[in-house]
Amino acid sequence: MDENLRAQIETYLSHLNGLIQQGHQLRDKLATDPTNQTSMAAAREWHEHCGVTINQLSGGSKAHWLARSFSEAFLMRTTDGRATEGAAPAEIIKRQLGVLDQAVASLSGMGDVTGSGGGVAAASAATPAPRRFEFVHNAELRPVIEQAYIDSRRALDEKDFNFSLRTSCGILEAIVTDALEHAEPSTLAASITPAGKIGDWPFETRLAVAERAGLIRGGCARLPAVARKYRDDDNVDGQNGQNVAISERDARTTSQVLHVVMRDLNPSR
């Protein structure tokens, strides 16, 4: 690798790691006190620094995968891809941290790159974002699910089992719903389906219909009971705002089931 490019990458890695460390601190402060004016002002400044860095790494192109991921981090979406309002400041920071982690992973993987043409922007472009969800028919939904997947894996590593399980379930519901909505009518006609729109069916019903239609196999049989009822606040978040502890085993099993279903829906993986 050209020494100039290596120096650029090392400089950006150091800068990104500093932003990540600062972001974690801001996220924790805003999670505790989301209306603290000092923290909010610091967060706005941090967003600006992140934006400048991402713009440089993207070569100024809004079409670059890193720039798109950064812009997407400001949006909160439902599992069917619709934008919603009211994203918590701490949640936005958490999503942006995921983008910064992707940038670090991209630059860190450039150790075998030779030549100096293109600089850091070319280096980051040469290592695109993971494409685990290319099988999803709704193109606008793919980056949302990809970010959710990153968040879920990080939460599992950080032992935030509640968030990891709920996010994995949200991804599972989104990709199964997408598969059902784009299945051939004859495929669904061969199985018993309830009345109404697919998006209105209960989570467990969608899984059952997808299995009967042959879109997925029997991997969901391992899904823990608490995961099947993840939309039921009394089961997962508890009554009167008291959280129910989610075990590591349940969170990891749910993550494993998600991977099985991903393979079912994308056999080429």
N, C-alpha and C positions, 0 to 999 in steps of 0.2 A: 504494500500500500504506500502511496505517495506520502511523504512525511508531513506535507502541508495539510493534506486531507485528514491524516491521523490526528494532527494537532487540533483541527477544527472539531473533529468528533469528540475528542477528549474534553475540549472546552464546553461543547454543548452538553455532554453527559454530566459534567460537573454542575453546570447551570440548571439542567433539568432536575438533578437530584436535590439541589437547593430549593427549587420550586416545589418539589414533591414534599420535602420535609416541612416547608412553610405551609403548604396546603393541608397537611394532616393536622397541624396545630390549629389552623383556622377552622377546619371542619369540626374539630372537637369543641372549640369555643362556641361556635354557632349552634352546634347540636345541643349544648347546654343552655345557651341564651341566644336564641335566634334574632332577637330585636336589639342586641347590644350595638349601639351606633359605632363605637370604636372598632369592633370586630368587623362590622359590615363595611366600613370605610377601608379597612385593611384588605378585606376580601375583594372589593372593587379594584383596588390597586393591584392585587395579586392576579385577578382576571386579566387585567391589561398587560401585565408582564408575560403571562402565559400566552396571550393572543399574539404579542409581538414575536415571541420565540417560535410559536407554531407557524406563524406567517413566514418567518425566515427559513425554517426547516422545510416548508412547503414550496419554497421558491416563489412566494407571492401568489400561488395559484389556489383559488377557492375550490377547484376541482380535485386537488390533491387529496388522497384518502385521509391524510392526517388533518387537513383543514376541515374536511367534511365531518370527521369524527368530533373535532373540537366544537364545531357549530352545533352538532347534534346533542352534545352534552348539556346545552342550555335548555333543551326541550324535555318535557316529561310526556310520555305517551302511554296510552292504554295498550293492552296486549294485542289489539287489532290494528295498532299503528296510528291511532288518532291522537293529535296533540291535545294536551290538557293544560290548564292553568294552575298556578299555585305551587310551583316547585319550591321546596324548602331550600334556603341558601346552603345548608350543609349538604343536601343531596346533590345540588349542582356541583359543588366542590368535589364531592366524591366521584361524580361522573368525569369531571375534568381530570382528576387524578388518574383515572383509568386511561385517558388519552395520553397523558404524560408518560405513564408506564409503557404504553405501546411505542411511544417515540424512543424511550430508552431501549426497549427490546430491539427496535429496528436498527438503531445506531450501534448497539452492542454487537449485533450480528454481522457487522461490516468488516470484521477482522480479516476475511479472506479476499476482500475486494482489492483489485489492483487498478492503477491508473488514477489520474487526477481530474479528468474531465467531468464537469458537472457539479463538483463540490458536494457539500453536505445535503443539499436539496435532492440531488440525484441519488445520493446514498440512501436517503430515507425513502425515496420513491422506488428504489430497487428492492426494498423489502416491504411489500404491501401488507395491509392489515390482514389478519387471518380470514379465510373464507369458509368458515365452518357451516354457514347457513345459505350457501348458494342454491340449495334445493328448494328454499322457500319461494313460492311463486310471487308473493307481494314484495317487489324490490324495495319499496320504502320501509318495509318492516325489517329487512335484513340487518342494517346497521344498528337498529334499536335492540334487536335480539342479541347481536354480537356484543354490544356494550353490556347488556344485562348478564350475558354469560361471563364476561370478564369480572363484573361485580360479584356474581355468585361465587366464582372460584376464589376471589380474593377474600370474601366474607368467610368462606370455609377455612381458608388458611389462617384467618384472624380469629377463628372460633366464634364467629357471629352466626351460630347455627340457625337461628330463627330467620334472619335475613337471607341466608344462603338457601334454605329450604323453600321459602316463599318465592324467591326469584327463580329458582330452578323450576318450580311448579308453574310460574307465569310463562316461562319459556316453553315448557312442555305443552301448556294449554294453547299458546300462540301457534306453535308449529303443527300441532294436531288439527287445530281449527283451520289453518291455512290448507292443509292437505285435504280435509273434508270439503271445504268450499271449492276446491279446484279438482275434485275427483269427478270421474265420468259418472253421469246420472245412472248408468246401468250398474256401476259398482255399488252405489249406495242403495239402489233399488233391490239388490240381492240381500240386503240386511234390513232388520227391523229398525226404523228410524222414527223418532217422535215428531209431533207436529211442531210448527214454528220454525223460525230461523235458526241456523246452526249456532250462531253467536249467542242465542238465548238458551241453548241447552246447558244443563249443569255440566260441570267439569267431568265428573265420572261418566256421564252419558256420552260425552264426546269421545272419551277414551274407549268405551265399550263399543260404540258404533264403528270407530276407526279399526278396532280389532276384528269385529265381525265382517267388515268390508274388505279385510285383508290388507289394509294400508299399513298396519303395524302388527307385530306378532304379540306374544304373550308376556312381554317384559314388564308391563304395568301391573302384573299380579304381585310384584314385589314392592309396589309403592306403599309406603307406610300409611296407616289410617289417618294420621294427622296431616299428611300431605294431600290425601284425597279431599280433605275438608279444609284446605288452606284458605279458601275464601270465607269460611265461617269464622268470624272474629272470636266467637266464644270458644272455638277449638284451638285457635293458634295464638291469638292475642289475649285471650282470657276475658273474664267479665269484669266490669267496673275498671277497665284500663290496666288490669294486672296481667303481666305477661306470663304465659305458660312456657316453661323451659322446654326447648327442643333439644333432643339428644344428638350427639355427634353421629351416632349410628343412623338415626332417621335422616339427618341432613346428607350424609354420605350415600346412603342407599338411594335417596331421591335423585342425587346427582348421577349416580350410576344408571338409574332407570332412564334419565334424560338422555344419556349417551347411547343407550340401547335403542331408544326410539329414534334418535338422530340417525343411527345406522340403518334402521328399518326404512326411514323416509329417504335416505340417500345411500343406496347400496354400494355406490362407487367409492365411499369413504374408506 
